[in-house]
Structure formats: C-alpha cells, structure tokens
C-alpha cells in the first residue's frame, strides 16, 4: 500500500516573505520502514526532491467561473440565475464576508440581486452605478479542500445583454489574521434577458433500431415569458446507414398530430397545420418524432439532429424552425439552449 507523510513547520516567527524552501530525501537511507522486525529500504531515483515552497504574508482567494457560455433569462420579477462561480483559497483558511460584482449593460440602478449557495441565501444587493456590493449575512469558510459553489440571481432584469465580472472578494485569513483578497478579477458570465422564447431540451432518447416504427427524437418544449407559444415548423438532419426508410409522424404529448412531413435531401421537415399549429405551454409540451424502418442490415444506424437557423428570419421557406408569439413569426436564430445533442439509433 501507500504511506503518506506530512511535514509541518512548528514555528513561523523567523520566516520572511523572501524565504524559499525545498525539501529532499538524499538517498535510500533517508527513509526506512520496519514491520514485524523486518526493515524495508525504499527504491527510487535519488535524491527525491519536493517542489519549491515560498513564504507569503497571507493566502489568496481564487475564483473560477462555472457559468454557461451564455445565460438566458426572461424579463420577469422571478429570481433567475445569471452567473455561477466557485471560490477557493490557495493556502490558509479564509472566512469570506464581502463580494463585489461589476455589471456591464443597460442602466438597471436599483435592480435586486442575490447570492445563493447550497440553496441558502448568502446576501442581497441592489445595483448602483454598475456595482453589486454584497455584505454576506454569514461568512463563507474557504480552504484548499472546502470550495464554495455560488450562484448569482437577478430579479426583473429588463430585456438586453449583460456582462458580470467578479471584481472583489475579501475575508479574514485564519492563520495570518489579516484581510485576504481575490487574486484577480474574472469574467463570470454573459447573460441575455428576453421577453419570451420556446425553451427546447432533449427528452429521453431511444437508441435501439428495430424493424417497424422507431422513436427518433424526443423534444421537451416550454414557453418562457408567455402562457403559450406556437410552433409551425421543425427540421431534422437525417443520416441513414444500411436501412430502408419508410414514413414519419410526430406525436404531441403522446397524441398523434397530423402534419405535412417530408423526407428529402437528408432532412425530415415537419410543417404544422397553419390553422392548428403545435401549441407550446408554459408547463411544457412533449414532441416526439417517429419513423418506420425496414430491411435493416448489419451496421445499420439512424442519426437525427435538430436543425436551427444561422440568420434572422427573412424567408419562411428557408427556416428550419418556425415559431410565433402573438402572431409574429420567428425562426431558430439565436434560440437559447441550441444546438441539442444528436440521437443515434443502431441495431
């Protein structure tokens, strides 16, 4: 087995910040182990040296962003996450009591924000001149082994693009007894507040290819910012190998939906009934795509991938995704949470 040894410095009175230490075992005689009267000599490449150890007045607080590439939220009074970050320390334990975050974006003076960790409120702040200054209700204890995963939540941000930067973090060092600060400020996140959009996520995917009907894809869609939205068109890229394709259909909340479905040019294009579009509710709507398969050969597979749009809507016929809110049409350009993962069925 392995044996772990720790070397402690008993007294730091004579240390200076310019001191640098290195420790080494010069040869095999530097370390010996005995067990039941038998001595064991270690093997190794001698000398065995440690890394350099420098002396500092105090530790430092380290921060790492854990946010998505871009956070999306709805302009509402409900609290919504706009950033997620991790705090830790490089050496001594620190009790963090203050966090400052810089906000770049529309003027939102007076907007309310909250810091949350482990579903508990750490502190609240209101934006003033682009600064969120949090005095924590209870200090966060940091150490090398004890990290803090913290979320920044916003209340009622108007529509617009925002950037959040962690500017300052400070607290009392346990060993040094002095104030310890953040080593350097970091960018936490970019966030976009929108009035409404359909939120698309992947449901439970089937991966077994069989003769007859196959469930190719499952999308969970939820209306954000409106009681309901409408979907008029969805498009999937289809890559079929060693299998004969049949007809396709979709089901809405497990009920067959009559739609104009075409399979052409490696695409499955689903056009909803214009007079009776797919209704997306704020509680969620399930959309499943099915396809029949026959003549399945060895190594057969079906790969499906939901297509989005690279440019704003100009031509409905060219849109891969077509949806509407209050009779105004939109395509899939810059829809949050896209692209979705592809699904592969194989035998």
C-alpha positions in Angstrom: 0.0 0.0 0.0 0.9 3.7 0.0 2.1 5.6 3.1 1.6 9.4 3.2 3.8 11.6 5.3 3.3 15.3 6.1 6.0 17.8 7.2 4.8 20.6 9.5 6.6 23.8 10.4 6.2 24.3 14.2 7.1 28.0 14.4 6.9 30.8 11.8 8.3 33.6 13.9 11.6 33.8 12.0 10.2 33.5 8.5 10.3 36.3 5.9 8.3 36.7 2.7 11.6 36.3 0.7 12.2 32.8 2.1 12.0 29.9 -0.3 12.3 26.3 0.8 12.9 23.0 -0.9 13.0 19.6 0.8 14.7 16.4 -0.3 15.5 12.8 0.6 19.1 12.4 -0.4 19.4 8.6 -0.7 17.6 5.4 0.3 18.9 5.6 3.8 16.9 8.8 4.4 13.8 6.8 4.8 13.3 3.3 6.4 10.3 1.3 7.4 10.1 -1.6 9.7 7.4 -4.2 10.0 7.4 -7.2 12.4 11.2 -6.9 12.9 12.0 -6.5 9.3 13.5 -3.4 7.8 12.5 -2.2 4.3 14.5 0.2 2.2 12.7 2.2 -0.4 13.5 2.2 -4.1 13.6 5.4 -6.1 15.7 7.9 -8.1 17.8 9.7 -5.6 17.7 12.4 -4.5 13.8 12.7 -4.3 13.1 16.5 -4.1 9.9 18.5 -3.4 8.7 21.5 -5.2 9.6 25.0 -4.1 7.8 26.4 -1.1 7.6 30.2 -0.7 6.5 32.2 2.3 3.7 34.8 1.9 2.1 37.3 4.3 -1.3 35.7 3.7 -3.2 33.4 1.4 -5.2 34.4 -1.7 -8.7 33.8 -2.7 -9.1 32.1 -6.1 -12.2 32.2 -8.3 -13.4 30.2 -11.3 -16.4 30.8 -13.5 -18.8 27.9 -13.7 -21.4 29.6 -15.9 -22.8 28.5 -19.3 -21.3 30.2 -22.3 -24.3 32.4 -22.2 -27.1 32.6 -19.6 -30.6 33.2 -20.8 -33.4 34.6 -18.7 -36.9 36.1 -19.0 -37.7 39.7 -18.1 -39.8 38.9 -15.1 -39.8 39.6 -11.3 -38.9 35.9 -10.5 -35.3 35.3 -9.4 -33.3 33.8 -12.2 -29.6 32.7 -12.3 -27.3 34.9 -14.3 -23.9 33.5 -13.2 -22.3 30.6 -11.3 -18.8 30.6 -9.9 -16.5 28.8 -7.5 -14.4 30.3 -4.7 -11.5 28.6 -3.0 -8.1 29.5 -1.5 -4.5 28.7 -2.3 -3.3 28.1 1.2 -4.8 29.3 4.5 -8.4 29.1 5.5 -10.4 32.3 4.9 -13.8 33.5 6.2 -15.2 35.4 3.2 -17.5 38.2 4.2 -17.7 40.6 1.2 -18.2 40.1 -2.6 -18.3 42.8 -5.2 -19.6 42.1 -8.8 -19.3 44.5 -11.7 -22.3 44.8 -14.1 -22.0 46.0 -17.7 -25.2 46.5 -19.7 -28.3 48.7 -19.7 -28.8 51.1 -16.8 -30.5 49.0 -14.1 -29.8 51.0 -11.0 -31.9 49.7 -8.1 -32.3 46.2 -9.6 -32.2 43.5 -7.0 -29.7 40.6 -6.9 -29.0 37.7 -4.6 -26.1 35.3 -3.9 -27.1 31.7 -3.2 -25.0 28.7 -2.2 -26.5 25.2 -1.3 -30.0 26.7 -1.8 -29.3 29.2 1.1 -29.3 33.0 0.8 -25.8 34.5 1.4 -26.7 38.1 0.8 -28.7 40.6 -1.3 -27.6 43.8 -3.1 -29.1 46.4 -5.4 -27.3 47.6 -8.5 -25.7 51.1 -8.1 -23.6 52.6 -10.8 -22.9 49.2 -12.2 -21.7 47.7 -8.9 -23.3 44.9 -6.8 -21.8 45.0 -3.3 -22.7 42.0 -1.1 -22.1 42.0 2.6 -22.7 38.4 3.5 -25.0 37.6 6.3 -22.8 34.7 7.4 -19.1 34.3 6.3 -18.2 31.5 3.9 -15.4 29.3 5.2 -12.9 28.6 2.4 -9.9 26.2 2.4 -8.0 24.2 -0.1 -10.4 21.3 0.4 -13.5 23.4 1.1 -14.8 25.2 -2.0 -17.9 27.3 -2.4 -20.2 27.0 -5.4 -22.1 30.2 -5.6 -24.9 31.4 -7.9 -25.8 35.0 -8.7 -29.6 35.5 -9.2 -31.3 38.6 -10.7 -34.8 39.9 -10.1 -36.7 41.6 -13.0 -33.8 42.5 -15.4 -35.1 44.4 -18.4 -34.5 43.0 -21.9 -30.9 43.4 -23.0 -27.4 42.0 -23.0 -25.4 41.9 -19.7 -21.9 41.0 -18.6 -21.0 40.2 -15.0 -17.5 40.3 -13.6 -16.3 39.3 -10.2 -14.4 42.4 -9.1 -13.5 41.9 -5.4 -13.8 39.1 -2.7 -12.4 39.6 0.7 -12.3 37.9 4.1 -10.3 37.2 7.2 -7.3 34.8 7.0 -7.4 32.1 9.7 -3.6 31.8 10.1 -2.4 35.3 9.1 -5.2 37.2 10.9 -5.2 39.8 8.1 -7.7 40.6 5.3 -7.3 38.3 2.3 -8.4 39.4 -1.1 -9.2 37.9 -4.5 -6.0 37.1 -6.5 -7.5 38.7 -9.7 -10.9 39.7 -11.0 -12.6 37.4 -13.5 -15.4 37.5 -16.0 -18.3 35.5 -14.6 -20.8 35.4 -17.5 -22.7 37.0 -20.3 -26.5 37.0 -19.9 -29.3 37.8 -22.2 -32.7 38.9 -20.9 -35.5 38.2 -23.4 -39.2 38.8 -23.3 -40.2 35.3 -24.5 -38.9 32.3 -26.3 -39.5 28.5 -26.6 -37.1 26.6 -24.4 -36.1 23.3 -26.1 -34.4 20.5 -24.2 -33.8 16.8 -25.0 -36.2 14.2 -23.6 -35.5 10.6 -23.0 -33.8 9.3 -26.2 -34.3 5.8 -27.7 -31.1 4.3 -29.2 -32.3 0.9 -30.4 -33.0 0.5 -34.1 -35.7 -2.1 -34.9 -37.9 -3.1 -37.8 -41.1 -1.0 -37.9 -41.8 2.2 -36.0 -38.8 3.8 -34.2 -38.8 6.8 -32.0 -36.1 9.0 -33.5 -36.2 12.1 -31.2 -37.9 13.5 -28.2 -38.0 17.2 -27.5 -39.4 18.9 -24.4 -40.5 22.4 -25.2 -41.6 25.0 -22.7 -43.0 28.5 -23.3 -40.9 31.1 -21.5 -42.4 34.5 -20.9 -45.8 33.7 -22.3 -48.7 31.4 -21.4 -48.2 29.7 -24.7 -46.3 29.9 -28.0 -46.9 28.3 -31.4 -44.6 26.1 -33.5 -45.2 25.9 -37.3 -42.1 24.1 -38.5 -39.3 21.8 -37.2 -36.5 20.3 -39.2 -34.1 17.4 -38.5 -31.0 16.3 -40.3 -31.2 12.6 -41.1 -28.2 10.3 -41.7 -29.3 6.7 -42.6 -26.9 3.9 -43.0 -27.8 0.3 -44.2 -31.5 0.7 -43.6 -34.6 1.5 -45.7 -36.7 4.4 -44.6 -40.5 4.5 -44.5 -43.0 7.1 -43.4 -42.6 9.6 -40.5 -45.0 11.0 -37.9 -45.0 13.1 -34.8 -46.8 12.9 -31.5 -47.7 15.8 -29.3 -47.9 14.8 -25.6 -48.3 11.2 -26.9 -51.2 12.1 -29.2 -50.6 11.7 -33.0 -50.5 15.1 -34.7 -51.5 15.4 -38.4 -48.7 17.4 -40.1 -47.1 17.8 -43.5 -44.0 15.7 -43.1 -41.4 15.3 -45.9 -38.2 13.3 -46.1 -35.8 14.7 -48.7 -32.2 15.7 -49.1 -31.2 14.0 -45.8 -33.8 16.1 -43.9 -37.1 15.4 -42.2 -39.2 18.5 -42.4 -42.3 18.8 -40.3 -44.8 21.5 -41.2 -47.6 22.1 -38.8 -51.2 22.8 -39.8 -51.3 26.6 -40.2 -54.8 26.8 -38.8 -53.9 24.4 -35.9 -50.2 24.9 -35.0 -48.4 23.0 -32.3 -49.2 24.8 -29.0 -46.3 25.1 -26.6 -47.5 25.6 -23.0 -45.6 27.2 -20.1 -46.0 23.9 -18.3 -44.2 22.1 -21.1 -45.1 20.2 -24.3 -43.6 17.0 -25.5 -42.8 16.5 -29.2 -41.7 13.1 -30.4 -40.6 12.2 -34.0 -41.2 8.7 -35.3 -40.0 6.9 -38.4 -40.6 3.4 -39.9 -37.5 1.3 -40.9 -37.2 -1.9 -42.9 -34.5 -4.0 -44.5 -32.1 -3.4 -41.6 -28.6 -4.6 -42.5 -25.6 -5.2 -40.3 -24.1 -2.0 -39.0 -27.4 -0.1 -39.7 -27.9 3.3 -38.0 -30.1 6.3 -38.0 -28.7 9.6 -36.8 -31.0 12.6 -36.2 -30.1 16.1 -35.3 -32.5 19.1 -34.8 -31.5 21.9 -37.2 -31.6 25.6 -36.1 -31.0 28.8 -38.1 -27.9 30.8 -38.7 -29.6 34.1 -39.7 -32.6 36.0 -38.7 -35.9 35.2 -40.4 -36.1 36.5 -44.0 -37.8 33.7 -45.9 -40.3 31.3 -44.2 -39.5 28.6 -46.7 -35.8 28.6 -45.7 -36.4 28.5 -42.0 -35.5 25.2 -40.2 -37.5 26.2 -37.1 -40.6 28.5 -37.3 -42.4 29.7 -34.3 -44.7 32.5 -33.3 -45.7 34.7 -30.4 -48.8 37.0 -30.7 -48.9 36.2 -34.5 -45.4 37.4 -35.1 -43.1 34.8 -36.7 -39.6 33.9 -35.7 -37.1 31.3 -36.7 -34.5 29.4 -34.7 -31.8 32.1 -34.9 -30.1 32.6 -31.5 -32.7 30.5 -29.7 -31.4 29.7 -26.2 -30.0 26.2 -25.4 -29.5 25.2 -29.0 -27.9 23.1 -30.5 -29.3 19.9 -28.9 -27.4 16.7 -28.9 -27.9 14.3 -31.9 -29.5 10.9 -31.4 -28.2 7.7 -32.9 -30.2 4.5 -33.3 -28.3 1.3 -34.1 -29.1 -2.4 -34.2 
